[in-house]
């Protein structure tokens, strides 16, 4: 059976693969949510540079703690 492409995975499957520290899926998770997360960051930041920094730090925390995600 052919392995699904990262963009074909459900959110649950994508997170499960990220927990396994598979970089290609971490990149896909980032691509899937970065745009929307950046919009939220802009609400908290004074400028786009700060929003970008907040986004980067947020994803670092996400990937560091993704193993704790409970799908609730």
URKA-V208493 format. One record per residue. SS is DSSP state (2 for helix, 1 for strand, 0 for the rest). PHI is phi in radians with two decimals (NA if undefined). D_LAST is the distance of its C-alpha to the last C-alpha in Angstrom with 2 decimals. Layout:
# URKA-V208493
ss:SS phi:PHI d_last:D_LAST
ss:SS phi:PHI d_last:D_LAST
This chain:
# URKA-V208493
ss:0 phi:NA d_last:30.04
ss:0 phi:-1.28 d_last:29.42
ss:0 phi:-1.27 d_last:26.50
ss:0 phi:-1.19 d_last:24.39
ss:0 phi:-1.19 d_last:24.92
ss:2 phi:-0.92 d_last:22.11
ss:2 phi:-1.29 d_last:22.02
ss:2 phi:-1.60 d_last:21.57
ss:0 phi:-1.42 d_last:18.30
ss:0 phi:-1.26 d_last:14.93
ss:2 phi:-1.04 d_last:12.33
ss:2 phi:-1.07 d_last:10.84
ss:2 phi:-1.09 d_last:14.51
ss:2 phi:-1.12 d_last:15.35
ss:2 phi:-1.12 d_last:12.91
ss:2 phi:-1.03 d_last:14.10
ss:2 phi:-1.28 d_last:17.60
ss:2 phi:-1.16 d_last:17.15
ss:2 phi:-1.06 d_last:16.23
ss:0 phi:-1.38 d_last:19.57
ss:0 phi:1.12 d_last:21.21
ss:0 phi:-1.58 d_last:22.52
ss:2 phi:-1.01 d_last:23.89
ss:2 phi:-1.05 d_last:24.29
ss:2 phi:-1.39 d_last:20.57
ss:2 phi:-1.12 d_last:19.99
ss:2 phi:-1.09 d_last:22.62
ss:2 phi:-1.16 d_last:21.02
ss:2 phi:-1.06 d_last:17.66
ss:2 phi:-1.03 d_last:19.93
ss:2 phi:-1.08 d_last:21.94
ss:2 phi:-1.22 d_last:19.09
ss:2 phi:-2.05 d_last:17.73
ss:2 phi:-1.07 d_last:20.77
ss:2 phi:-1.07 d_last:22.56
ss:2 phi:-1.19 d_last:19.92
ss:2 phi:-1.14 d_last:19.14
ss:2 phi:-1.08 d_last:22.91
ss:2 phi:-1.06 d_last:23.33
ss:2 phi:-1.16 d_last:21.11
ss:2 phi:-1.03 d_last:23.12
ss:2 phi:-1.09 d_last:26.29
ss:2 phi:-1.22 d_last:25.43
ss:2 phi:-1.74 d_last:25.51
ss:0 phi:-1.70 d_last:28.34
ss:0 phi:-1.49 d_last:32.05
ss:0 phi:-2.74 d_last:32.75
ss:2 phi:-1.19 d_last:31.45
ss:2 phi:-1.13 d_last:32.24
ss:2 phi:-1.14 d_last:30.10
ss:2 phi:-1.08 d_last:27.23
ss:2 phi:-1.12 d_last:27.59
ss:2 phi:-1.12 d_last:27.60
ss:2 phi:-1.08 d_last:24.43
ss:2 phi:-1.06 d_last:22.76
ss:2 phi:-1.06 d_last:24.12
ss:2 phi:-1.10 d_last:23.09
ss:2 phi:-1.11 d_last:19.52
ss:2 phi:-1.20 d_last:19.29
ss:2 phi:-1.05 d_last:21.06
ss:2 phi:-1.15 d_last:18.42
ss:2 phi:-1.01 d_last:15.60
ss:2 phi:-1.24 d_last:17.57
ss:2 phi:-1.20 d_last:18.67
ss:2 phi:-1.98 d_last:15.27
ss:2 phi:-1.07 d_last:13.25
ss:2 phi:-1.12 d_last:13.58
ss:2 phi:-1.61 d_last:11.29
ss:0 phi:-1.12 d_last:8.23
ss:0 phi:-1.97 d_last:5.49
ss:0 phi:1.01 d_last:3.81
ss:0 phi:-1.68 d_last:0.00
